[in-house]
């Protein structure tokens, strides 16, 4: 039986700790790292990132386009007609640091913003201008409160 010296045991623990600190981020992910609770200046990734467990904490953020289904909304138009509207929102994270630090849950915040914008935009319209024609066109609405028909596609963007 081989005797284990404390130096060999310590070396094995250090090697295990270093290997467990290696995190691999895919091409579409970024890692926002907090070191002792303070945000590091730049997100990590893609590739290998070293995250030392008791000191660092990493939050993974996907940069891919996310499809968010907005629940059906009952909207009252300007001429007091109740309309039920469905919507789909496409969004992607541009700045991972701001998405994690400035908003508690950016998925939920985007969903609530989409619902509010949908009700606000359609609430300022008459019922005749907010219904699609019989040709089957879909409507797209942006944050600037303009609704325009686009045949076969929709694009939603929030502009400041």
Secondary structure as the mmCIF struct_conf table of DSSP 4:
data_model
#
loop_
_struct_conf.conf_type_id
_struct_conf.id
_struct_conf.beg_label_comp_id
_struct_conf.beg_label_asym_id
_struct_conf.beg_label_seq_id
_struct_conf.end_label_comp_id
_struct_conf.end_label_asym_id
_struct_conf.end_label_seq_id
HELX_LH_PP_P HELX_LH_PP_P1 UNK A 2 UNK A 5
HELX_RH_AL_P HELX_RH_AL_P1 UNK A 6 UNK A 20
TURN_TY1_P TURN_TY1_P1 UNK A 21 UNK A 21
STRN STRN1 UNK A 22 UNK A 25
TURN_TY1_P TURN_TY1_P2 UNK A 27 UNK A 28
STRN STRN2 UNK A 29 UNK A 35
TURN_TY1_P TURN_TY1_P3 UNK A 36 UNK A 37
STRN STRN3 UNK A 38 UNK A 39
HELX_LH_PP_P HELX_LH_PP_P2 UNK A 40 UNK A 40
BEND BEND1 UNK A 41 UNK A 42
STRN STRN4 UNK A 44 UNK A 44
BEND BEND2 UNK A 46 UNK A 46
STRN STRN5 UNK A 47 UNK A 50
TURN_TY1_P TURN_TY1_P4 UNK A 53 UNK A 55
STRN STRN6 UNK A 56 UNK A 62
BEND BEND3 UNK A 64 UNK A 64
STRN STRN7 UNK A 66 UNK A 76
TURN_TY1_P TURN_TY1_P5 UNK A 78 UNK A 79
BEND BEND4 UNK A 80 UNK A 80
STRN STRN8 UNK A 82 UNK A 91
BEND BEND5 UNK A 94 UNK A 94
HELX_RH_AL_P HELX_RH_AL_P2 UNK A 96 UNK A 101
TURN_TY1_P TURN_TY1_P6 UNK A 102 UNK A 102
BEND BEND6 UNK A 104 UNK A 104
HELX_RH_AL_P HELX_RH_AL_P3 UNK A 106 UNK A 123
TURN_TY1_P TURN_TY1_P7 UNK A 124 UNK A 124
BEND BEND7 UNK A 125 UNK A 125
TURN_TY1_P TURN_TY1_P8 UNK A 127 UNK A 129
BEND BEND8 UNK A 130 UNK A 131
TURN_TY1_P TURN_TY1_P9 UNK A 134 UNK A 135
STRN STRN9 UNK A 138 UNK A 141
TURN_TY1_P TURN_TY1_P10 UNK A 143 UNK A 144
BEND BEND9 UNK A 145 UNK A 145
STRN STRN10 UNK A 147 UNK A 150
TURN_TY1_P TURN_TY1_P11 UNK A 151 UNK A 152
#
